[in-house]
């Protein structure tokens, strides 16, 4: 029997993983963190011209992100895939290799994978027709311009 170093945090993580699998229906084929839902960190700023939303989405292909706007609600949805998944059967000289033989061993996972959805209710001052989005170095930048405010005007009263 090999001697293992006692690591209480590791035991807590294993316990947490078991509970998650039990309640969320995760299978043993998925590494820890695979089935867990994750939420990208979001910053929202406002200036005189627009509302600016920055979302951290490292490792997510911008083509895999969908931004929709409906009834004043901006929805950002996408998915970060687990890129070490080699559990699919591979061909080996014409013979199919089983899943167990091709699975890469996982030592430790902290990053979250899977689908994410974030929704934001936009204020009435948002110009829904001019929303722009771009991705740069793992950060999604969404710009929601403000509508130009109409200035109050004085109405002349005509005397008879």
Secondary structure, 3 states (H helix, E strand, C coil): CCCCCCCHHHHHHHHHHHHHHHHHCCCCCCCCCCCCCCCCCEEEEECCCEEEEEEECCCCCHHHCEEEEECCEEEEEEEECCCCCCCCCEEECCEEECHHHHCCCCCCCCCCCEEEEEEEECCCCECHHHCEEEEECCEEEEEEEECCCCCCCCCCCCCC
